[in-house]
Amino acid sequence: MGLIDRIGRVIKANLNSLVGNAEDPEKVLEQVVMDMQEDLIQMRQAVASAIATQKRTERQWKHNEATAQDWHRRAQLALQKGDETLAREALVRRQPYMETAEALHQQISQQSQLVNKLKQDMHKVERKLAEAKTKKDMYIARARSAKASQQINEMMGKLNPQGSLAAFDRMEEKVHQLEARAEAWTSLETDDLEKSFAALEGGSQVDAELATMKAQLGGSQSASLPQASEVDPELERLRAQIRDT
């Protein structure tokens, strides 16, 4: 299995297991991204090395190809000069250069395919690294949010809201009792003051009413008693009547 597939497995294994993993997600994600960056550096080095090898092979091929052509040209020159033996010797010297050039040409074709494959893999790793960085930021944000939510839940659990509410209810009841007691004292003081004034007001009214009654009684007694001047003649008439009988 190639390097790209192994890197893909590592990314999935690390990113998908973060939620249930006891490790710190931020540290794990940072490490994953760092590992991928190292892998990308190695792949770039591999691509650069393959390209350098290909160029070196191309130079060797060109050298052997040029040397073979040079011996071919010499063989033609020897034939033109009528020296068949020299021409044959030139063709013999040409042969290994031709074979080497042919082998190098095939090697160049293979190296070219390898370089193209390495470049494609490198681009895939670059895309996966960019994707991993994006996912890293997303997962880190989610991990921080989950951690903050967990801390809040733990704090809420320690607060014991039922107990706190019960304490508030007790304090509210106590405040109501204190207010009721204060109102009772105020009411008692107000009642005593009202009674005092009522007593004062009532006494003055009674005195006034008593004075009025006395005045009325005095007037009625004077009116009901007959005057002496009126009683005497009446008594004389009664006496006269008694004598006549």
C-alpha positions in Angstrom: 0.0 0.0 0.0 1.3 3.4 -0.9 2.3 6.3 1.3 -0.8 8.3 0.4 -3.1 5.5 1.6 -1.1 5.2 4.9 -1.4 8.9 5.4 -5.1 8.8 4.7 -5.6 6.0 7.3 -3.6 8.0 9.9 -5.7 11.1 9.3 -9.0 9.3 9.6 -7.8 7.3 12.7 -6.7 10.4 14.5 -9.5 12.7 13.6 -12.4 10.3 14.1 -11.2 9.0 17.5 -10.7 12.4 19.1 -14.2 12.7 20.6 -13.8 9.6 22.7 -10.1 9.8 23.3 -8.7 10.7 26.7 -5.8 12.6 25.0 -5.9 16.4 24.5 -7.6 16.9 21.1 -5.5 20.1 20.4 -2.2 18.3 21.1 -3.2 15.3 19.0 -4.4 17.4 16.1 -1.3 19.6 16.2 0.8 16.4 16.2 -1.1 15.0 13.2 -0.6 18.1 11.2 3.1 18.2 12.1 3.4 14.6 11.0 1.7 15.3 7.7 3.9 18.3 7.1 6.9 16.0 7.7 5.5 13.4 5.3 5.0 16.2 2.8 8.6 17.4 3.2 9.8 13.8 2.6 7.6 13.4 -0.4 8.9 16.7 -1.9 12.4 15.5 -1.3 11.6 12.2 -3.0 10.1 14.0 -5.9 13.1 16.3 -6.1 15.4 13.3 -5.9 13.5 11.4 -8.6 13.6 14.5 -10.9 17.3 14.9 -10.3 17.9 11.2 -11.1 15.8 11.5 -14.3 17.8 14.5 -15.4 21.1 12.7 -14.7 19.8 9.7 -16.7 18.8 12.0 -19.6 22.3 13.5 -19.6 23.8 10.0 -19.7 21.5 9.0 -22.5 22.3 12.1 -24.5 26.0 11.4 -24.0 25.8 7.8 -25.1 23.5 8.8 -28.0 25.9 11.4 -29.1 28.9 9.1 -28.8 27.1 6.4 -30.8 26.3 8.9 -33.5 29.9 10.0 -33.5 31.2 6.5 -34.1 28.6 6.0 -36.8 29.9 9.1 -38.5 33.4 7.8 -38.2 32.4 4.5 -39.7 30.8 6.3 -42.7 34.0 8.4 -43.1 36.2 5.2 -43.1 34.0 3.6 -45.7 34.2 6.7 -47.8 38.0 6.5 -47.6 37.9 2.8 -48.5 39.0 1.5 -45.1 36.5 -1.1 -44.4 38.4 -2.5 -41.4 38.4 0.8 -39.7 34.8 1.3 -40.5 34.0 -2.1 -38.9 36.0 -1.1 -35.8 34.1 2.1 -35.5 30.8 0.3 -35.7 32.0 -2.2 -33.0 32.9 0.8 -30.7 29.5 2.3 -31.5 27.5 -0.8 -30.4 27.8 -0.5 -26.6 27.0 3.2 -26.7 23.9 2.4 -28.7 22.8 -0.3 -26.2 23.5 1.9 -23.3 21.5 4.8 -24.8 18.6 2.4 -25.5 18.6 1.1 -22.0 18.8 4.7 -20.6 16.0 5.8 -22.8 13.7 3.0 -21.4 14.9 4.0 -17.9 14.0 7.6 -18.6 10.5 6.6 -19.6 10.1 4.7 -16.4 11.5 7.5 -14.3 9.2 10.0 -16.0 6.2 7.9 -15.0 7.6 7.6 -11.4 8.1 11.3 -11.2 4.6 12.0 -12.4 3.2 9.6 -9.9 5.2 11.1 -7.1 4.0 14.6 -8.1 0.4 13.5 -8.1 0.9 11.9 -4.7 2.6 15.0 -3.4 -0.4 17.2 -4.6 -2.8 14.8 -2.8 -0.8 15.1 0.4 -0.8 18.9 0.0 -4.6 18.9 -0.4 -5.0 16.5 2.5 -2.8 18.7 4.6 -4.9 21.7 3.8 -8.0 19.7 4.6 -6.5 18.5 7.9 -5.6 22.0 8.9 -9.2 23.1 8.3 -10.5 20.1 10.2 -8.0 20.7 12.9 -9.3 24.3 13.5 -12.9 23.0 13.5 -12.2 20.1 15.8 -10.2 22.3 18.2 -13.0 24.8 18.3 -15.5 22.0 19.0 -13.2 20.5 21.6 -12.9 23.9 23.4 -16.6 24.4 23.2 -17.2 20.9 24.6 -14.6 21.4 27.4 -16.2 24.8 28.3 -19.7 23.2 28.4 -18.4 20.4 30.6 -16.8 22.9 33.0 -20.0 24.8 33.2 -22.0 21.6 33.8 -19.6 20.7 36.6 -19.9 24.1 38.1 -23.7 23.9 37.9 -23.5 20.5 39.6 -21.5 21.9 42.4 -23.8 24.8 42.9 -26.8 22.6 44.0 -29.5 24.9 42.7 -32.2 23.1 44.7 -30.4 23.8 47.9 -29.7 27.4 46.9 -33.4 27.9 46.0 -34.4 26.3 49.3 -32.1 28.7 51.1 -33.6 31.7 49.2 -37.1 30.4 50.2 -36.1 30.2 53.9 -34.6 33.7 53.8 -37.7 35.0 52.0 -39.9 33.5 54.7 -37.7 35.0 57.4 -37.9 38.4 55.8 -41.7 38.1 55.7 -41.7 37.3 59.4 -39.6 40.3 60.2 -41.8 42.6 58.1 -44.9 41.2 59.8 -43.4 41.7 63.2 -42.4 45.3 62.3 -45.9 45.9 61.1 -47.4 44.5 64.3 -45.3 46.8 66.5 -46.2 49.7 64.3 -49.9 48.7 64.6 -49.7 48.4 68.4 -48.1 51.8 68.8 -50.7 53.3 66.5 -53.5 51.7 68.5 -52.2 53.0 71.8 -51.9 56.5 70.4 -55.3 56.3 68.9 -56.8 55.2 72.2 -55.1 58.0 74.1 -56.5 60.6 71.7 -59.8 58.8 71.7 -59.9 59.0 75.5 -59.1 62.6 75.5 -61.6 63.4 72.8 -64.2 61.1 74.5 -63.7 62.9 77.9 -64.2 66.3 76.5 -67.3 65.2 74.8 -68.7 63.6 78.0 -68.0 66.7 79.9 -69.7 68.8 77.3 -72.7 66.5 77.2 -72.8 66.4 81.0 -72.8 70.2 81.1 -75.6 70.3 78.6 -77.7 67.8 80.5 -77.1 69.8 83.7 -78.3 73.0 82.0 -81.3 71.2 80.6 -82.2 69.7 84.0 -81.8 73.1 85.7 -84.1 74.8 83.3 -86.8 72.1 83.5 -86.8 72.1 87.3 -87.3 75.8 87.4 -90.1 75.6 84.9 -92.0 72.9 86.8 -92.0 74.5 90.3 -95.0 77.0 90.7 -94.2 80.4 91.9 -95.2 81.5 95.4 -97.4 84.2 94.1 -99.4 81.7 92.1 -99.7 79.1 94.9 -101.2 81.2 97.6 -104.4 82.4 95.8 -105.1 78.8 94.8 -104.7 77.7 98.4 -107.2 80.4 99.5 -109.7 79.3 96.9 -109.5 75.7 98.1 -109.9 76.8 101.7 -113.0 78.9 100.8 -114.6 76.0 99.1 -114.1 73.7 102.1 -115.7 76.2 104.5 -118.7 76.7 102.3 -119.4 73.0 102.4 
